[in-house]
Amino acid sequence: MWEAYLKGFKAYLQLERSMSDNTVEAYLHDVGMLRDHIHDSYKGVGVESVELEHLQSLMAAIFDLGLSAATQARVLSGVKSFFRYLTLEEVVKKDPTELLDAPKQKRALPHVLSIEDIDKILAAIDHSTPEGTRNHAILETMYSCGLRVSEVISIKLTNLYLDVGFIKVIGKGNKERLVPIGDNAVKHIMLYRDHVRSHLAFIRSDSEDILFLNRRGSSLSRVMVFLILKELAQKAGIDQDVHPHTLRHSFATHLVERGADLRAVQEMLGHKSITTTEIYTHLDRGYLRQTLENYHPRFK
């Protein structure tokens, strides 16, 4: 019966929760871990008979494997969603995950590039090639708008409103948001669109509305953007580990450092909770002290 419930759970995540394919696969993998654990340790226990002790046993087994607190929390999230679905479908009368505690996670501060480092990365691009023109447009757009890599590779031509300085992006859970875009990014997008993309010999039918394409006329993969950025960072002589999310962190940090309203940054990043955005207030203690010196009447 597990497989039938997993099939229904998948449809629930896709249709009712509007989750991305990657998140759906992760949740199904997590519930698969629970299924396998119960098959191995509690023979004869079906989906309808799962209790708190079975779930605690799973979490203990995952902990013993040495998985990080973040991974443990993700598994728990997947399992909780599964039993929420089973409760809605009245397969189980009581949700056994209600009393299951999540592991404590350390809130790691993200790596951030300086503005000088970002300039070095952009300067390392070979602008004599079509790919260089495209890559400059991609990185300018990611830093200008604070986009996730999945968002930048799925930007549509029909979602560009460059004349008014906005683009529409599709974020987590297929949620759309309008994001302001800076003049530099607009300039490089137009250079790429009008002088490189328009001259591609072939564009696949499923990529006709996608802005950033590879030389074969297909949309780029996330891995490709990662490799592009990693190679440029190495050419620029930047020692730290640089990946696409580093540009997003840098975007948010540079805004907060200069006094941007946290709610506005939350909206631009597409964060569901302000708590997620608040991490950027911890990145620059000097900025916080300067704020007090400038504005607090007793801080002199």
Secondary structure as a PSIPRED ss2 file (coil, helix, strand):
# PSIPRED VFORMAT (PSIPRED V4.0)

   1 M C   1.000  0.000  0.000
   2 W H   0.000  1.000  0.000
   3 E H   0.000  1.000  0.000
   4 A H   0.000  1.000  0.000
   5 Y H   0.000  1.000  0.000
   6 L H   0.000  1.000  0.000
   7 K H   0.000  1.000  0.000
   8 G H   0.000  1.000  0.000
   9 F H   0.000  1.000  0.000
  10 K H   0.000  1.000  0.000
  11 A H   0.000  1.000  0.000
  12 Y H   0.000  1.000  0.000
  13 L H   0.000  1.000  0.000
  14 Q H   0.000  1.000  0.000
  15 L H   0.000  1.000  0.000
  16 E H   0.000  1.000  0.000
  17 R C   1.000  0.000  0.000
  18 S C   1.000  0.000  0.000
  19 M C   1.000  0.000  0.000
  20 S C   1.000  0.000  0.000
  21 D H   0.000  1.000  0.000
  22 N H   0.000  1.000  0.000
  23 T H   0.000  1.000  0.000
  24 V H   0.000  1.000  0.000
  25 E H   0.000  1.000  0.000
  26 A H   0.000  1.000  0.000
  27 Y H   0.000  1.000  0.000
  28 L H   0.000  1.000  0.000
  29 H H   0.000  1.000  0.000
  30 D H   0.000  1.000  0.000
  31 V H   0.000  1.000  0.000
  32 G H   0.000  1.000  0.000
  33 M H   0.000  1.000  0.000
  34 L H   0.000  1.000  0.000
  35 R H   0.000  1.000  0.000
  36 D H   0.000  1.000  0.000
  37 H H   0.000  1.000  0.000
  38 I H   0.000  1.000  0.000
  39 H H   0.000  1.000  0.000
  40 D H   0.000  1.000  0.000
  41 S H   0.000  1.000  0.000
  42 Y C   1.000  0.000  0.000
  43 K C   1.000  0.000  0.000
  44 G C   1.000  0.000  0.000
  45 V C   1.000  0.000  0.000
  46 G C   1.000  0.000  0.000
  47 V H   0.000  1.000  0.000
  48 E H   0.000  1.000  0.000
  49 S H   0.000  1.000  0.000
  50 V C   1.000  0.000  0.000
  51 E C   1.000  0.000  0.000
  52 L H   0.000  1.000  0.000
  53 E H   0.000  1.000  0.000
  54 H H   0.000  1.000  0.000
  55 L H   0.000  1.000  0.000
  56 Q H   0.000  1.000  0.000
  57 S H   0.000  1.000  0.000
  58 L H   0.000  1.000  0.000
  59 M H   0.000  1.000  0.000
  60 A H   0.000  1.000  0.000
  61 A H   0.000  1.000  0.000
  62 I H   0.000  1.000  0.000
  63 F H   0.000  1.000  0.000
  64 D H   0.000  1.000  0.000
  65 L C   1.000  0.000  0.000
  66 G C   1.000  0.000  0.000
  67 L C   1.000  0.000  0.000
  68 S C   1.000  0.000  0.000
  69 A H   0.000  1.000  0.000
  70 A H   0.000  1.000  0.000
  71 T H   0.000  1.000  0.000
  72 Q H   0.000  1.000  0.000
  73 A H   0.000  1.000  0.000
  74 R H   0.000  1.000  0.000
  75 V H   0.000  1.000  0.000
  76 L H   0.000  1.000  0.000
  77 S H   0.000  1.000  0.000
  78 G H   0.000  1.000  0.000
  79 V H   0.000  1.000  0.000
  80 K H   0.000  1.000  0.000
  81 S H   0.000  1.000  0.000
  82 F H   0.000  1.000  0.000
  83 F H   0.000  1.000  0.000
  84 R H   0.000  1.000  0.000
  85 Y H   0.000  1.000  0.000
  86 L H   0.000  1.000  0.000
  87 T H   0.000  1.000  0.000
  88 L H   0.000  1.000  0.000
  89 E C   1.000  0.000  0.000
  90 E C   1.000  0.000  0.000
  91 V C   1.000  0.000  0.000
  92 V C   1.000  0.000  0.000
  93 K C   1.000  0.000  0.000
  94 K C   1.000  0.000  0.000
  95 D C   1.000  0.000  0.000
  96 P C   1.000  0.000  0.000
  97 T C   1.000  0.000  0.000
  98 E C   1.000  0.000  0.000
  99 L C   1.000  0.000  0.000
 100 L C   1.000  0.000  0.000
 101 D C   1.000  0.000  0.000
 102 A C   1.000  0.000  0.000
 103 P C   1.000  0.000  0.000
 104 K C   1.000  0.000  0.000
 105 Q C   1.000  0.000  0.000
 106 K C   1.000  0.000  0.000
 107 R C   1.000  0.000  0.000
 108 A C   1.000  0.000  0.000
 109 L C   1.000  0.000  0.000
 110 P C   1.000  0.000  0.000
 111 H C   1.000  0.000  0.000
 112 V C   1.000  0.000  0.000
 113 L C   1.000  0.000  0.000
 114 S C   1.000  0.000  0.000
 115 I H   0.000  1.000  0.000
 116 E H   0.000  1.000  0.000
 117 D H   0.000  1.000  0.000
 118 I H   0.000  1.000  0.000
 119 D H   0.000  1.000  0.000
 120 K H   0.000  1.000  0.000
 121 I H   0.000  1.000  0.000
 122 L H   0.000  1.000  0.000
 123 A H   0.000  1.000  0.000
 124 A C   1.000  0.000  0.000
 125 I C   1.000  0.000  0.000
 126 D C   1.000  0.000  0.000
 127 H C   1.000  0.000  0.000
 128 S C   1.000  0.000  0.000
 129 T C   1.000  0.000  0.000
 130 P H   0.000  1.000  0.000
 131 E H   0.000  1.000  0.000
 132 G H   0.000  1.000  0.000
 133 T H   0.000  1.000  0.000
 134 R H   0.000  1.000  0.000
 135 N H   0.000  1.000  0.000
 136 H H   0.000  1.000  0.000
 137 A H   0.000  1.000  0.000
 138 I H   0.000  1.000  0.000
 139 L H   0.000  1.000  0.000
 140 E H   0.000  1.000  0.000
 141 T H   0.000  1.000  0.000
 142 M H   0.000  1.000  0.000
 143 Y H   0.000  1.000  0.000
 144 S H   0.000  1.000  0.000
 145 C H   0.000  1.000  0.000
 146 G C   1.000  0.000  0.000
 147 L C   1.000  0.000  0.000
 148 R C   1.000  0.000  0.000
 149 V H   0.000  1.000  0.000
 150 S H   0.000  1.000  0.000
 151 E H   0.000  1.000  0.000
 152 V H   0.000  1.000  0.000
 153 I C   1.000  0.000  0.000
 154 S C   1.000  0.000  0.000
 155 I C   1.000  0.000  0.000
 156 K E   0.000  0.000  1.000
 157 L H   0.000  1.000  0.000
 158 T H   0.000  1.000  0.000
 159 N H   0.000  1.000  0.000
 160 L E   0.000  0.000  1.000
 161 Y E   0.000  0.000  1.000
 162 L C   1.000  0.000  0.000
 163 D C   1.000  0.000  0.000
 164 V C   1.000  0.000  0.000
 165 G C   1.000  0.000  0.000
 166 F E   0.000  0.000  1.000
 167 I E   0.000  0.000  1.000
 168 K E   0.000  0.000  1.000
 169 V E   0.000  0.000  1.000
 170 I E   0.000  0.000  1.000
 171 G C   1.000  0.000  0.000
 172 K H   0.000  1.000  0.000
 173 G H   0.000  1.000  0.000
 174 N H   0.000  1.000  0.000
 175 K C   1.000  0.000  0.000
 176 E E   0.000  0.000  1.000
 177 R E   0.000  0.000  1.000
 178 L E   0.000  0.000  1.000
 179 V E   0.000  0.000  1.000
 180 P E   0.000  0.000  1.000
 181 I C   1.000  0.000  0.000
 182 G C   1.000  0.000  0.000
 183 D H   0.000  1.000  0.000
 184 N H   0.000  1.000  0.000
 185 A H   0.000  1.000  0.000
 186 V H   0.000  1.000  0.000
 187 K H   0.000  1.000  0.000
 188 H H   0.000  1.000  0.000
 189 I H   0.000  1.000  0.000
 190 M H   0.000  1.000  0.000
 191 L H   0.000  1.000  0.000
 192 Y H   0.000  1.000  0.000
 193 R H   0.000  1.000  0.000
 194 D H   0.000  1.000  0.000
 195 H H   0.000  1.000  0.000
 196 V C   1.000  0.000  0.000
 197 R H   0.000  1.000  0.000
 198 S H   0.000  1.000  0.000
 199 H H   0.000  1.000  0.000
 200 L C   1.000  0.000  0.000
 201 A C   1.000  0.000  0.000
 202 F C   1.000  0.000  0.000
 203 I C   1.000  0.000  0.000
 204 R C   1.000  0.000  0.000
 205 S H   0.000  1.000  0.000
 206 D H   0.000  1.000  0.000
 207 S H   0.000  1.000  0.000
 208 E C   1.000  0.000  0.000
 209 D C   1.000  0.000  0.000
 210 I E   0.000  0.000  1.000
 211 L C   1.000  0.000  0.000
 212 F C   1.000  0.000  0.000
 213 L E   0.000  0.000  1.000
 214 N C   1.000  0.000  0.000
 215 R C   1.000  0.000  0.000
 216 R C   1.000  0.000  0.000
 217 G C   1.000  0.000  0.000
 218 S C   1.000  0.000  0.000
 219 S E   0.000  0.000  1.000
 220 L C   1.000  0.000  0.000
 221 S C   1.000  0.000  0.000
 222 R H   0.000  1.000  0.000
 223 V H   0.000  1.000  0.000
 224 M H   0.000  1.000  0.000
 225 V H   0.000  1.000  0.000
 226 F H   0.000  1.000  0.000
 227 L H   0.000  1.000  0.000
 228 I H   0.000  1.000  0.000
 229 L H   0.000  1.000  0.000
 230 K H   0.000  1.000  0.000
 231 E H   0.000  1.000  0.000
 232 L H   0.000  1.000  0.000
 233 A H   0.000  1.000  0.000
 234 Q H   0.000  1.000  0.000
 235 K H   0.000  1.000  0.000
 236 A C   1.000  0.000  0.000
 237 G C   1.000  0.000  0.000
 238 I C   1.000  0.000  0.000
 239 D C   1.000  0.000  0.000
 240 Q C   1.000  0.000  0.000
 241 D C   1.000  0.000  0.000
 242 V C   1.000  0.000  0.000
 243 H C   1.000  0.000  0.000
 244 P H   0.000  1.000  0.000
 245 H H   0.000  1.000  0.000
 246 T H   0.000  1.000  0.000
 247 L H   0.000  1.000  0.000
 248 R H   0.000  1.000  0.000
 249 H H   0.000  1.000  0.000
 250 S H   0.000  1.000  0.000
 251 F H   0.000  1.000  0.000
 252 A H   0.000  1.000  0.000
 253 T H   0.000  1.000  0.000
 254 H H   0.000  1.000  0.000
 255 L H   0.000  1.000  0.000
 256 V H   0.000  1.000  0.000
 257 E H   0.000  1.000  0.000
 258 R C   1.000  0.000  0.000
 259 G C   1.000  0.000  0.000
 260 A C   1.000  0.000  0.000
 261 D C   1.000  0.000  0.000
 262 L H   0.000  1.000  0.000
 263 R H   0.000  1.000  0.000
 264 A H   0.000  1.000  0.000
 265 V H   0.000  1.000  0.000
 266 Q H   0.000  1.000  0.000
 267 E H   0.000  1.000  0.000
 268 M H   0.000  1.000  0.000
 269 L H   0.000  1.000  0.000
 270 G C   1.000  0.000  0.000
 271 H C   1.000  0.000  0.000
 272 K C   1.000  0.000  0.000
 273 S C   1.000  0.000  0.000
 274 I H   0.000  1.000  0.000
 275 T H   0.000  1.000  0.000
 276 T H   0.000  1.000  0.000
 277 T H   0.000  1.000  0.000
 278 E H   0.000  1.000  0.000
 279 I H   0.000  1.000  0.000
 280 Y H   0.000  1.000  0.000
 281 T H   0.000  1.000  0.000
 282 H H   0.000  1.000  0.000
 283 L C   1.000  0.000  0.000
 284 D C   1.000  0.000  0.000
 285 R H   0.000  1.000  0.000
 286 G H   0.000  1.000  0.000
 287 Y H   0.000  1.000  0.000
 288 L H   0.000  1.000  0.000
 289 R H   0.000  1.000  0.000
 290 Q H   0.000  1.000  0.000
 291 T H   0.000  1.000  0.000
 292 L H   0.000  1.000  0.000
 293 E H   0.000  1.000  0.000
 294 N H   0.000  1.000  0.000
 295 Y H   0.000  1.000  0.000
 296 H C   1.000  0.000  0.000
 297 P C   1.000  0.000  0.000
 298 R C   1.000  0.000  0.000
 299 F C   1.000  0.000  0.000
 300 K C   1.000  0.000  0.000
